[in-house]
């Protein structure tokens, strides 16, 4: 792969510091586990909630091709100013991958324009993630399905806009289904929501889950083109009847 990809992994980094069970699964933080699984990135940095500007300064975001986002219990602590900053960068072309409970993050709800609500249950149940769009780049190298022995259940209805592309659908042992791999375009940027990743399960060590996230990074990378020009525009051709034109 010729393109140099700079990836920033944002994690609120709350559970790992305050919950012994989560710390035992992710002793270096969820962001570190995700970083270990990325193969396509040539530069990886991490950022967390309690850093100045949540680690998402203008300089960091301007040097980020794809931003990966994991949040859960501290959505409301994320500054609206930083959310607007991230949204602007997505419009300009930065990719955004939103994981698991990030469906309730300010940035995802802002980009979707809906409540992004859903059903949920913690019952240590099996999740089978079916690939329903096998030709999509995010499904590259993945079989018919990914099976996770234990995960938190998310169930329909998932209050999101109709995805541009639906890549994956989950089935749970309790009977629910869920749109678990959803692609969107917002402005010049691409957004991918990927469902699995509850903090008490070792989901982000799973090779297939890591492969999906890595594929999503490549898919969401900015395209090589100039940013569109907006506002008042001079005509490209002479317009008959306009003063000064023949």
N, C-alpha and C positions, 0 to 999 in steps of 0.2 A: 504494500500500500504506500503510495508516494506522498499523500497528504499528511502533513504533521498535525496531529490533533492534540489540542490542549483541553483537558477535562478537569472540571472542578466538581468535587463531591461535597455536597452540603448535608450536614446531619445536625439535628438539634442537640444531640449528644447529652441527653438527659437520663434516659433509662440506664445506660451503662455505668453512670456515676452514682446512681441512687438505688439501684435494684440489683441485689447480689445474684439473682438468677440470670438476669440479662448480662451482667458483667462476666459470669462464668461462660456464657456462650460467645460473647464478643468482648474479650478482655481489652482489646485495643480500640474498640468502638466499631459500630456498624460501618462507618465510613472507611475504616481501614480494611475490613473484610471485602467490601466492594472494590476498593482500589487494588487489592491483591488479584482480583479476577479480571482486570482489564488488560487486554493484550494490544488493542489497537491504538491506545493513547501513547503519544511520545512525551507528554508532560502531564503529570497528575498532581493536583494540589487538593487539599481538603480545607473546609471551612465549617465553623460551628456557631451556634446561636450566641454564645457569650463573648465571642471575639468582637472587637470594635467593628461596627457596621455589619455585624454577623459574619465577618470575614469576606463580605461581598462588596468590596470597594469598587469604585469606578475602574481603577486600574486592573483589579482582578477580573472583573466581568469583561472588560475590553480585551483581555488576554485569554478568554474562555471561549472555545468552540462549542462545547456541550457541557451543560450543567445538570448534574444528577442531584435529586432532592429527596431526602427522607426526613419526615417529621411526624409527630404523633400528639404529644401532650402539651406542646408549647406553641401551637399555631398562632395564638393571639399575641404572643410575645414578639413575633416578627414585625419589625417596623414597616408601616405602610410605605414609607419613603423607599425602603429597600425593595419592597414588592414592586413598586412602580419602576424602579431601576431595572429589575430583572425583566419585567414585562417589556420595557423599551428595548432591551437587548434581544429578546425573543423576536420582537417585531423586526429588528434589524437583521436577524438571521441566526442568532445563537440557538442551538438545539437545547431542548429541555426534556429530561427523563424524570418522571414523577413515580415514586415507588410506594407501594402499599398504602399506609395511612396518610401519605402525602395527598391523597384524594381530597382531604379536608384542609389542605394548606391554603393560605390566602392567595398564593400565586396561581395555583391550579384553578380555584374557584373563579378568580378574576379572569383568567384566560378562557374558561369554559362558559361563564355567564349564567351558571345554574347552581343549585345548592350542592351538587355532587354527593348527596346523601345516599345511604344504602342500608341493607340489613347486615348484621354481624353476629358472630357467636364464637366463643372460645371453648372448644370441646375436644381438642387434640385429634381432630378428624382428618381423614385422608383427603387430599386434593389431587385431582387429575386435570392437568391443563392441556386441553386439546388444541392442536394447531388446525385452525379452520381456513387459513390462507397460506398454504404450503409454499407458494411461489414468492411470498414477500421476503425481502432481504433480512428482516428481523428473525425469520424462521430458518435461516440458513444453518445447516448442520444439526438441526433438531429433528427428532423422529416424529411419529404421529402424535405423541403426547409426552408430557413430563409428569411424573408421579411423585408427589411429596407425601410421606407417611403421616406427617402431623403438620397442620397449619390452622390458622384462624380462618373461620368462614366469613366470606363476604357474599351477599346474595342480592339478586335483583328484587326490586327495580333499582338500578344504579342511575341516579338522576344526572346524566351527562348528555351533551348534544350527541346526535348520531355521529359515530366516528367516520372519518374519511376512509379509513381502512380498519377492519376488525381482524386481528391476526390470531387471537387466542380466546378461548372460552373455557372457563373452569367448571368442573363438576365436583361437588362435595359429598362426603359420605352420608350426610344428613338429608341429601336430596336436592339442595339448591344448585342453581347454575349462576354464572357471573361472567360478564364481558371483561376479561382479564388482561387483554393486550390491545390497546386502542391508540390509533394514530390520528394526529390532527396537524393542520397547517394553520399558523397564526402569524399574519404578516409574512415576512420572509422566513420565519423560523418554523421548525418542525417539533412537535410535542408527542411523546410516547408515554402513556400510562401503563404500568406493569404491576399487577396486583400482589403477588406473593411477597413475604418478607416480614412477618410478625417477629417482634424483637426477642421472644423467648424460644424461638426455633432456629436451628442452624441453616436456614434457607440460603443465605448468601455465600455458603461454602459449597453448595451444590454445583457441580460442573456445568449442568445444563442451564441453570438459572444464570450463572456467570456468563455463559455463552450468549444467552438472550440479551443481557445488558450490554455486552461487548458489541453484539450485532446492532443494537439500538444506537449505540454511540456512533458507529459508522454511518448508519442511516440518517441520523439527526444532524450530522455535520453540515455546516453552512456550505452552500453552493458558491462557486467562484464567479461572482458577477457583481456589478456595481449596484449600490442601493438605489431604488427607484427615486425619481425626482417628483416632488409634489408641489402643489400651489399653482400660482398663475404661470402660464406657459406661452411663449411666443410661438406663432405658427411655423411649421416646417416648410410650408409652401405659401405662395402669395394667395391672398384671399380676395376675390373680386368684390368690388364695392366698398372695400375698406380704405379709408383715407390714406394716401401715400402709396397704395398698391396699384399696379396697372390693371 
